[in-house]
Amino acid sequence: MHRTHTCGELRLTDAGTTVTLSGWVQRTRDLGGLTFVDLRDRYGITQLGFNMERDQALCEQARQLGREFVVQATGMVKERESKNTHIPTGEIEIIATELKVLNRAKTPPFTIEEDTDGGEELRMKYRYLDLRRPNVRRHLELRHRMAIAVRNYLSGQGFLEVETPVLIKSTPEGARDFVVPSRMSQGEFYALPQSPQTFKQLLMVSGFDRYFQLVKCFRDEDLRADRQPEFTQIDCEMAFVEQEDVLNTFEGLAKHLFHAVLDLEIQGPFPRMTFNEAMRDYGSDKPDLRFGMKFHELNDLAQGKGFKVFDEAELVVGITAEGCAGWSRKQTDALIEFVKRPQIGASGIVFVRWTEEGLKSTVDKFFSPDQVQAWAERSGMRQGDLLCIMAGKPDKTRKQLNELRLHMGDLLGLRDPKVFKPLWVVDFPLLEHDPESGRWHAMHHPFTAPKPEDADRLESDPGSVMANAYDLVINGTEIGGGSIRIHEREMQERMFRVLGFSDADARYKFGFLLDAFEYGAPPHGGCAFGFDRWVALFGHRTDIREFIAFPKNNAGRDVMIDAPSRIDAEQLKELGITASS
Ligand code: ASP
C-alpha cells in the first residue's frame, strides 16, 4: 500500500495513529538536530519530523531529499509543538520511522508555490509542474465542479448529452475553420466544428427535444485573453420552444451554477435589455452592469453654439463619474491619453466639473453657464461629479465612450470580480452589413430565424429585420448566446440567398440540413455558453488559459509539446499533399 491517508487529511484527533503518506517534497528544513520535510499532494501538505537523536540514519536520509522528490513515509501522528494555523494539518506532524524515495526529481525550473518565480513561457513549457501549484489546481477543481453542476442540472431538466462528430464539414460561425486533410479521399478535407450547430439542429429533427453537450469547438481566429483556438462550450438545443422557454431554462441553469458553485443566490429574474438599448445606453452589446455611468445624449443641448467639434459631430454623448469633480488635471489628461490610444482612436474628451464653486467646463468659451447647466441636468450630475463628453460618428463614438466607461470603472474600483450582474441582451438584428464587401452577414449565424413579423422584409430591407436572438452577459462578458432557428427549407434557402450563397453553393454546403427540414423539422431554438469563460468568471479572472489544463499561447502554440509542428514527408505523401518549404 502506497498510502493510508492523503497529505491533507490528518488532524489532531488522529494523534497516536501510525500512517503512511506519499507525495512530493515541498521543502526540507534542517535545524541541526531536527529536520522537517513538508510533503505535498493534491489534498494538502503534511509535515514529517526527523530527529538525529532518535534515528540518525533516517534523519540524514531526509536531509538528502531534494525539492519535488516523490517519497513515501511511515510514522506516527503527533501533536506539533509550534502549530501552523495557516494550514488544516498544521496542528500535527508525522514522527517518521520509515522513508522511501519512490522517485528522484531534478530541481524544477521554477518554484512550485502559489507565488512562483516562473514566467508564463516557462510555466507553459513545464505545464505539468505548473499544474502542481495549488492555485492552478484549484482552478481545475472549480472547472470540474462547474461541469458536474451543469450536467446535473440539465440532466435533471430532461436534457440528454449526445456527442457529435469532430471531423465534419464547415459550420459557419463567423470564424476561419481548422481543416484536416483526408488520406482516403485525397484532395478533400474535413473541417473541425466551430460548434455543433447543424448537428444539434438535426437532433431536433430526430426528436431528441432537449440536447446538451460539453463540447470542444475550434475556431481559427486571432487570440485574446478570453479566446483559445480550441475551447469548450455548454451547447444546448430544445424543440417546441419559443425564446421565452429558452431564456427561462438557461436562467435556471445560471442561477443553479451561482448557487451550487459559488453559494450565491441571484434574486429575481435577470434584467433584459434590447440590443438597441444596450448600444444606446452603454455603447456595447455586453454592458457591464456592476456600475452605472449610463450614456446621455446631448446633441440638442450642445450643438449650434459655435463649438466646431460638437457641431460637426453626429453624436455628442457623455457619462457622469460620481465624485470625480476633484480629479486633477493630470488625471483627466491621462483619460484623454487613454482614449487617444490607437486601439481606441478618439480625438479627445470635454470635461465638466461640478465643484463647490459651481459648474466648470473645458469649453466655457463656447457655452453659457445655463447651457452647461442643462447638460448637467440631462446627465444626472450632482455636485462633486465629473461629466466626460465625447463626440463624433455615432457607432465609433459609442464604442470609444464604452472603453472610457470601462476604464473609469476600473480606476474607480467599480468592477469588483466578486460581484455578479447577469443580464439578457435580446432582439438582435438578424444581419449586419459589411461596407467593405458590400455583403450582409448573419449577426449570430445563418441558421437564426428572422422574427416572424419581419420575415417578409428579408430581401427588401434586410437591415431592418430583427431576430429572436439573445446573449447572456455577465459583468461585461458575453457568456453565451443563441437564437430561435429557421426550421423550414424555404426560409433557410432565402436566408442563404440574402447572405450571398448561390443555390448550388448552399446545396453543396448545407444540402443535408435543407433536406432534413423537409422531413418534419419541429420549431426549435437553443444556445451555447463559453464554458472556459464562465469558469474564469467564477474564478474571478479574465484569462481563460488559467482554467484550461493544457492551453495554447497567444500564437496558438502548445509550447510544451511543441505543436503545431512539421510532419514527415511520408505522412504528407500519404495525404497527397506537397510541402512548400
Ligand atoms: N452555435 C452557436 C455558437 O456557437 C450558439 C447557438 O446558437 O446555439 O455561438
Boltz pocket constraint, residues with backbone or C-beta under 6 A from the ligand:
constraints:
  - pocket:
      binder: B
      contacts: [[A, 173], [A, 194], [A, 195], [A, 196], [A, 197], [A, 236], [A, 445], [A, 481], [A, 482], [A, 483], [A, 526], [A, 527], [A, 528]]
      max_distance: 6.0
